[in-house]
Amino acid sequence: MFKPFSNDTDTLNINGDALVIANDTARLSISGDLTIARDKTGLTTALALQKAVNAIVDALQNDASLPTKLPDEPPKPAGKTDNPFI
């Protein structure tokens, strides 16, 4: 079972690997190209997508310590660093 934001190793594939949701404790990454046809296979695909999005929304809504915004990643450089190779 896919648990959003629970670790940084799980992935969820929808419709084979047409759409991939990669887990992380701070951010999820969604990539791919998903086609939903107007047939029973499309319904199965749409329900899988809905289940994934609902789980993401539930995880966010139930997080009592949800910040307003995460800091940008990677952090912006704080200053100038000498090049150790010259």
N, CA, C and O atoms as a GROMACS GRO file, in nm:
protein
  344
    1MET      N    1   0.083  -0.118   0.000
    1MET     CA    2   0.000   0.000   0.000
    1MET      C    3   0.088   0.125   0.000
    1MET      O    4   0.181   0.136   0.079
    2PHE      N    5   0.057   0.217  -0.088
    2PHE     CA    6   0.134   0.341  -0.102
    2PHE      C    7   0.092   0.440   0.007
    2PHE      O    8  -0.025   0.476   0.018
    3LYS      N    9   0.190   0.483   0.087
    3LYS     CA   10   0.164   0.581   0.192
    3LYS      C   11   0.244   0.706   0.160
    3LYS      O   12   0.365   0.710   0.180
    4PRO      N   13   0.176   0.811   0.110
    4PRO     CA   14   0.247   0.932   0.071
    4PRO      C   15   0.327   0.993   0.187
    4PRO      O   16   0.281   0.996   0.301
    5PHE      N   17   0.446   1.039   0.155
    5PHE     CA   18   0.536   1.108   0.247
    5PHE      C   19   0.589   1.020   0.360
    5PHE      O   20   0.645   1.072   0.457
    6SER      N   21   0.572   0.889   0.350
    6SER     CA   22   0.615   0.801   0.459
    6SER      C   23   0.762   0.761   0.450
    6SER      O   24   0.822   0.726   0.552
    7ASN      N   25   0.820   0.764   0.332
    7ASN     CA   26   0.961   0.727   0.316
    7ASN      C   27   1.012   0.785   0.185
    7ASN      O   28   0.939   0.854   0.113
    8ASP      N   29   1.137   0.757   0.154
    8ASP     CA   30   1.192   0.809   0.029
    8ASP      C   31   1.230   0.698  -0.068
    8ASP      O   32   1.318   0.714  -0.152
    9THR      N   33   1.162   0.584  -0.056
    9THR     CA   34   1.196   0.472  -0.143
    9THR      C   35   1.079   0.419  -0.226
    9THR      O   36   1.101   0.364  -0.334
   10ASP      N   37   0.957   0.433  -0.180
   10ASP     CA   38   0.842   0.376  -0.250
   10ASP      C   39   0.804   0.454  -0.374
   10ASP      O   40   0.818   0.576  -0.380
   11THR      N   41   0.756   0.381  -0.472
   11THR     CA   42   0.695   0.442  -0.589
   11THR      C   43   0.563   0.373  -0.615
   11THR      O   44   0.543   0.257  -0.579
   12LEU      N   45   0.473   0.446  -0.678
   12LEU     CA   46   0.344   0.392  -0.718
   12LEU      C   47   0.335   0.406  -0.868
   12LEU      O   48   0.347   0.517  -0.922
   13ASN      N   49   0.313   0.296  -0.937
   13ASN     CA   50   0.296   0.298  -1.082
   13ASN      C   51   0.148   0.280  -1.114
   13ASN      O   52   0.083   0.191  -1.059
   14ILE      N   53   0.098   0.364  -1.202
   14ILE     CA   54  -0.041   0.354  -1.245
   14ILE      C   55  -0.042   0.320  -1.392
   14ILE      O   56   0.027   0.383  -1.473
   15ASN      N   57  -0.122   0.220  -1.428
   15ASN     CA   58  -0.133   0.174  -1.566
   15ASN      C   59   0.004   0.133  -1.620
   15ASN      O   60   0.056   0.191  -1.715
   16GLY      N   61   0.060   0.031  -1.557
   16GLY     CA   62   0.197  -0.010  -1.589
   16GLY      C   63   0.291   0.093  -1.531
   16GLY      O   64   0.292   0.116  -1.410
   17ASP      N   65   0.370   0.155  -1.618
   17ASP     CA   66   0.455   0.265  -1.570
   17ASP      C   67   0.422   0.394  -1.644
   17ASP      O   68   0.507   0.481  -1.660
   18ALA      N   69   0.295   0.406  -1.689
   18ALA     CA   70   0.252   0.528  -1.759
   18ALA      C   71   0.261   0.650  -1.669
   18ALA      O   72   0.299   0.758  -1.714
   19LEU      N   73   0.227   0.634  -1.543
   19LEU     CA   74   0.235   0.743  -1.446
   19LEU      C   75   0.305   0.688  -1.322
   19LEU      O   76   0.268   0.584  -1.269
   20VAL      N   77   0.406   0.759  -1.277
   20VAL     CA   78   0.484   0.716  -1.161
   20VAL      C   79   0.479   0.825  -1.054
   20VAL      O   80   0.506   0.941  -1.082
   21ILE      N   81   0.443   0.785  -0.933
   21ILE     CA   82   0.447   0.876  -0.818
   21ILE      C   83   0.561   0.827  -0.729
   21ILE      O   84   0.554   0.718  -0.672
   22ALA      N   85   0.665   0.909  -0.717
   22ALA     CA   86   0.781   0.874  -0.636
   22ALA      C   87   0.767   0.938  -0.500
   22ALA      O   88   0.743   1.059  -0.489
   23ASN      N   89   0.781   0.859  -0.397
   23ASN     CA   90   0.763   0.904  -0.260
   23ASN      C   91   0.888   0.973  -0.207
   23ASN      O   92   0.999   0.945  -0.251
   24ASP      N   93   0.868   1.063  -0.115
   24ASP     CA   94   0.974   1.128  -0.040
   24ASP      C   95   0.908   1.181   0.088
   24ASP      O   96   0.786   1.200   0.090
   25THR      N   97   0.983   1.204   0.190
   25THR     CA   98   0.924   1.252   0.314
   25THR      C   99   0.884   1.398   0.307
   25THR      O  100   0.804   1.444   0.389
   26ALA      N  101   0.937   1.473   0.210
   26ALA     CA  102   0.905   1.615   0.200
   26ALA      C  103   0.825   1.649   0.074
   26ALA      O  104   0.741   1.739   0.077
   27ARG      N  105   0.850   1.577  -0.036
   27ARG     CA  106   0.786   1.607  -0.163
   27ARG      C  107   0.759   1.479  -0.240
   27ARG      O  108   0.834   1.382  -0.229
   28LEU      N  109   0.651   1.480  -0.316
   28LEU     CA  110   0.624   1.370  -0.408
   28LEU      C  111   0.655   1.417  -0.548
   28LEU      O  112   0.638   1.535  -0.580
   29SER      N  113   0.699   1.326  -0.631
   29SER     CA  114   0.727   1.358  -0.770
   29SER      C  115   0.636   1.273  -0.857
   29SER      O  116   0.635   1.150  -0.846
   30ILE      N  117   0.560   1.339  -0.944
   30ILE     CA  118   0.469   1.268  -1.033
   30ILE      C  119   0.517   1.290  -1.175
   30ILE      O  120   0.534   1.404  -1.219
   31SER      N  121   0.539   1.180  -1.247
   31SER     CA  122   0.587   1.192  -1.384
   31SER      C  123   0.521   1.087  -1.472
   31SER      O  124   0.478   0.982  -1.426
   32GLY      N  125   0.514   1.119  -1.600
   32GLY     CA  126   0.460   1.025  -1.696
   32GLY      C  127   0.353   1.087  -1.782
   32GLY      O  128   0.329   1.208  -1.778
   33ASP      N  129   0.289   1.002  -1.858
   33ASP     CA  130   0.184   1.043  -1.950
   33ASP      C  131   0.074   0.938  -1.941
   33ASP      O  132   0.090   0.826  -1.990
   34LEU      N  133  -0.036   0.975  -1.880
   34LEU     CA  134  -0.143   0.880  -1.853
   34LEU      C  135  -0.262   0.910  -1.945
   34LEU      O  136  -0.311   1.023  -1.950
   35THR      N  137  -0.307   0.809  -2.016
   35THR     CA  138  -0.426   0.821  -2.100
   35THR      C  139  -0.538   0.742  -2.035
   35THR      O  140  -0.522   0.625  -1.999
   36ILE      N  141  -0.652   0.806  -2.022
   36ILE     CA  142  -0.769   0.740  -1.964
   36ILE      C  143  -0.874   0.729  -2.073
   36ILE      O  144  -0.931   0.829  -2.117
   37ALA      N  145  -0.899   0.607  -2.116
   37ALA     CA  146  -0.997   0.582  -2.222
   37ALA      C  147  -1.137   0.571  -2.162
   37ALA      O  148  -1.154   0.544  -2.043
   38ARG      N  149  -1.236   0.591  -2.246
   38ARG     CA  150  -1.375   0.579  -2.202
   38ARG      C  151  -1.419   0.434  -2.217
   38ARG      O  152  -1.502   0.400  -2.301
   39ASP      N  153  -1.359   0.348  -2.132
   39ASP     CA  154  -1.391   0.206  -2.129
   39ASP      C  155  -1.363   0.154  -1.989
   39ASP      O  156  -1.327   0.231  -1.900
   40LYS      N  157  -1.378   0.023  -1.969
   40LYS     CA  158  -1.358  -0.033  -1.834
   40LYS      C  159  -1.213  -0.024  -1.790
   40LYS      O  160  -1.185  -0.005  -1.672
   41THR      N  161  -1.121  -0.036  -1.883
   41THR     CA  162  -0.980  -0.020  -1.848
   41THR      C  163  -0.953   0.123  -1.806
   41THR      O  164  -0.877   0.148  -1.711
   42GLY      N  165  -1.014   0.219  -1.876
   42GLY     CA  166  -1.000   0.359  -1.839
   42GLY      C  167  -1.057   0.387  -1.701
   42GLY      O  168  -1.001   0.464  -1.624
   43LEU      N  169  -1.170   0.323  -1.671
   43LEU     CA  170  -1.230   0.338  -1.538
   43LEU      C  171  -1.135   0.286  -1.431
   43LEU      O  172  -1.118   0.350  -1.327
   44THR      N  173  -1.075   0.171  -1.454
   44THR     CA  174  -0.979   0.114  -1.358
   44THR      C  175  -0.861   0.208  -1.339
   44THR      O  176  -0.815   0.229  -1.227
   45THR      N  177  -0.812   0.265  -1.448
   45THR     CA  178  -0.701   0.359  -1.441
   45THR      C  179  -0.741   0.484  -1.364
   45THR      O  180  -0.666   0.532  -1.278
   46ALA      N  181  -0.860   0.539  -1.394
   46ALA     CA  182  -0.907   0.660  -1.326
   46ALA      C  183  -0.926   0.635  -1.176
   46ALA      O  184  -0.894   0.722  -1.095
   47LEU      N  185  -0.976   0.519  -1.140
   47LEU     CA  186  -0.995   0.487  -0.999
   47LEU      C  187  -0.861   0.474  -0.926
   47LEU      O  188  -0.849   0.515  -0.811
   48ALA      N  189  -0.761   0.418  -0.994
   48ALA     CA  190  -0.628   0.408  -0.933
   48ALA      C  191  -0.568   0.547  -0.911
   48ALA      O  192  -0.506   0.573  -0.808
   49LEU      N  193  -0.588   0.636  -1.008
   49LEU     CA  194  -0.540   0.774  -0.994
   49LEU      C  195  -0.613   0.844  -0.881
   49LEU      O  196  -0.552   0.914  -0.801
   50GLN      N  197  -0.744   0.827  -0.875
   50GLN     CA  198  -0.824   0.889  -0.768
   50GLN      C  199  -0.780   0.839  -0.631
   50GLN      O  200  -0.770   0.918  -0.537
   51LYS      N  201  -0.754   0.710  -0.618
   51LYS     CA  202  -0.710   0.653  -0.491
   51LYS      C  203  -0.576   0.715  -0.449
   51LYS      O  204  -0.556   0.746  -0.332
   52ALA      N  205  -0.485   0.732  -0.545
   52ALA     CA  206  -0.354   0.790  -0.514
   52ALA      C  207  -0.368   0.935  -0.471
   52ALA      O  208  -0.309   0.977  -0.372
   53VAL      N  209  -0.447   1.013  -0.545
   53VAL     CA  210  -0.464   1.155  -0.512
   53VAL      C  211  -0.536   1.169  -0.377
   53VAL      O  212  -0.499   1.255  -0.297
   54ASN      N  213  -0.636   1.087  -0.352
   54ASN     CA  214  -0.705   1.092  -0.222
   54ASN      C  215  -0.610   1.061  -0.107
   54ASN      O  216  -0.618   1.125  -0.002
   55ALA      N  217  -0.520   0.965  -0.126
   55ALA     CA  218  -0.423   0.931  -0.021
   55ALA      C  219  -0.329   1.049   0.004
   55ALA      O  220  -0.293   1.076   0.118
   56ILE      N  221  -0.289   1.117  -0.103
   56ILE     CA  222  -0.201   1.234  -0.088
   56ILE      C  223  -0.272   1.345  -0.012
   56ILE      O  224  -0.217   1.403   0.080
   57VAL      N  225  -0.395   1.374  -0.052
   57VAL     CA  226  -0.473   1.479   0.014
   57VAL      C  227  -0.497   1.444   0.161
   57VAL      O  228  -0.485   1.530   0.248
   58ASP      N  229  -0.531   1.320   0.189
   58ASP     CA  230  -0.553   1.276   0.328
   58ASP      C  231  -0.427   1.294   0.412
   58ASP      O  232  -0.434   1.342   0.525
   59ALA      N  233  -0.312   1.255   0.355
   59ALA     CA  234  -0.186   1.269   0.430
   59ALA      C  235  -0.158   1.415   0.461
   59ALA      O  236  -0.112   1.447   0.571
   60LEU      N  237  -0.184   1.503   0.367
   60LEU     CA  238  -0.160   1.646   0.390
   60LEU      C  239  -0.261   1.705   0.489
   60LEU      O  240  -0.223   1.781   0.578
   61GLN      N  241  -0.387   1.670   0.475
   61GLN     CA  242  -0.489   1.724   0.565
   61GLN      C  243  -0.473   1.675   0.708
   61GLN      O  244  -0.510   1.746   0.801
   62ASN      N  245  -0.419   1.557   0.727
   62ASN     CA  246  -0.406   1.500   0.861
   62ASN      C  247  -0.270   1.528   0.926
   62ASN      O  248  -0.241   1.476   1.034
   63ASP      N  249  -0.188   1.610   0.862
   63ASP     CA  250  -0.058   1.645   0.917
   63ASP      C  251  -0.072   1.772   1.001
   63ASP      O  252  -0.084   1.882   0.948
   64ALA      N  253  -0.072   1.756   1.133
   64ALA     CA  254  -0.091   1.869   1.224
   64ALA      C  255   0.024   1.970   1.216
   64ALA      O  256   0.006   2.087   1.249
   65SER      N  257   0.141   1.925   1.174
   65SER     CA  258   0.256   2.016   1.167
   65SER      C  259   0.288   2.058   1.024
   65SER      O  260   0.402   2.090   0.993
   66LEU      N  261   0.187   2.059   0.938
   66LEU     CA  262   0.206   2.096   0.798
   66LEU      C  263   0.250   2.243   0.788
   66LEU      O  264   0.176   2.332   0.831
   67PRO      N  265   0.369   2.268   0.732
   67PRO     CA  266   0.416   2.406   0.722
   67PRO      C  267   0.342   2.480   0.609
   67PRO      O  268   0.281   2.418   0.522
   68THR      N  269   0.349   2.610   0.613
   68THR     CA  270   0.290   2.692   0.507
   68THR      C  271   0.361   2.667   0.375
   68THR      O  272   0.297   2.653   0.271
   69LYS      N  273   0.495   2.660   0.379
   69LYS     CA  274   0.575   2.633   0.259
   69LYS      C  275   0.708   2.573   0.302
   69LYS      O  276   0.770   2.618   0.399
   70LEU      N  277   0.750   2.471   0.228
   70LEU     CA  278   0.882   2.414   0.253
   70LEU      C  279   0.989   2.504   0.193
   70LEU      O  280   0.963   2.574   0.095
   71PRO      N  281   1.108   2.504   0.251
   71PRO     CA  282   1.217   2.580   0.190
   71PRO      C  283   1.251   2.520   0.053
   71PRO      O  284   1.231   2.401   0.028
   72ASP      N  285   1.303   2.604  -0.034
   72ASP     CA  286   1.344   2.556  -0.166
   72ASP      C  287   1.456   2.456  -0.153
   72ASP      O  288   1.540   2.465  -0.063
   73GLU      N  289   1.458   2.358  -0.244
   73GLU     CA  290   1.566   2.259  -0.246
   73GLU      C  291   1.638   2.268  -0.377
   73GLU      O  292   1.570   2.283  -0.479
   74PRO      N  293   1.764   2.261  -0.386
   74PRO     CA  294   1.857   2.272  -0.273
   74PRO      C  295   1.859   2.415  -0.222
   74PRO      O  296   1.817   2.507  -0.292
   75PRO      N  297   1.908   2.434  -0.100
   75PRO     CA  298   1.912   2.570  -0.047
   75PRO      C  299   2.003   2.659  -0.132
   75PRO      O  300   2.102   2.613  -0.190
   76LYS      N  301   1.967   2.785  -0.138
   76LYS     CA  302   2.048   2.880  -0.215
   76LYS      C  303   2.183   2.895  -0.146
   76LYS      O  304   2.192   2.891  -0.024
   77PRO      N  305   2.289   2.912  -0.226
   77PRO     CA  306   2.422   2.929  -0.166
   77PRO      C  307   2.424   3.048  -0.071
   77PRO      O  308   2.368   3.154  -0.100
   78ALA      N  309   2.489   3.029   0.042
   78ALA     CA  310   2.494   3.134   0.144
   78ALA      C  311   2.606   3.234   0.118
   78ALA      O  312   2.606   3.343   0.175
   79GLY      N  313   2.699   3.199   0.034
   79GLY     CA  314   2.811   3.289   0.009
   79GLY      C  315   2.904   3.229  -0.094
   79GLY      O  316   2.866   3.140  -0.170
   80LYS      N  317   3.025   3.278  -0.096
   80LYS     CA  318   3.124   3.234  -0.192
   80LYS      C  319   3.216   3.132  -0.125
   80LYS      O  320   3.254   3.147  -0.009
   81THR      N  321   3.250   3.026  -0.200
   81THR     CA  322   3.340   2.924  -0.150
   81THR      C  323   3.461   2.917  -0.242
   81THR      O  324   3.448   2.921  -0.364
   82ASP      N  325   3.580   2.906  -0.181
   82ASP     CA  326   3.701   2.891  -0.260
   82ASP      C  327   3.702   2.756  -0.329
   82ASP      O  328   3.658   2.656  -0.272
   83ASN      N  329   3.751   2.754  -0.451
   83ASN     CA  330   3.762   2.632  -0.528
   83ASN      C  331   3.883   2.552  -0.479
   83ASN      O  332   3.995   2.600  -0.492
   84PRO      N  333   3.863   2.433  -0.422
   84PRO     CA  334   3.976   2.357  -0.369
   84PRO      C  335   4.064   2.294  -0.477
   84PRO      O  336   4.169   2.238  -0.446
   85PHE      N  337   4.024   2.303  -0.603
   85PHE     CA  338   4.097   2.238  -0.711
   85PHE      C  339   4.192   2.332  -0.784
   85PHE      O  340   4.260   2.290  -0.877
   86ILE      N  341   4.196   2.456  -0.742
   86ILE     CA  342   4.292   2.548  -0.809
   86ILE      C  343   4.390   2.605  -0.710
   86ILE      O  344   4.477   2.684  -0.747
   0.00000   0.00000   0.00000
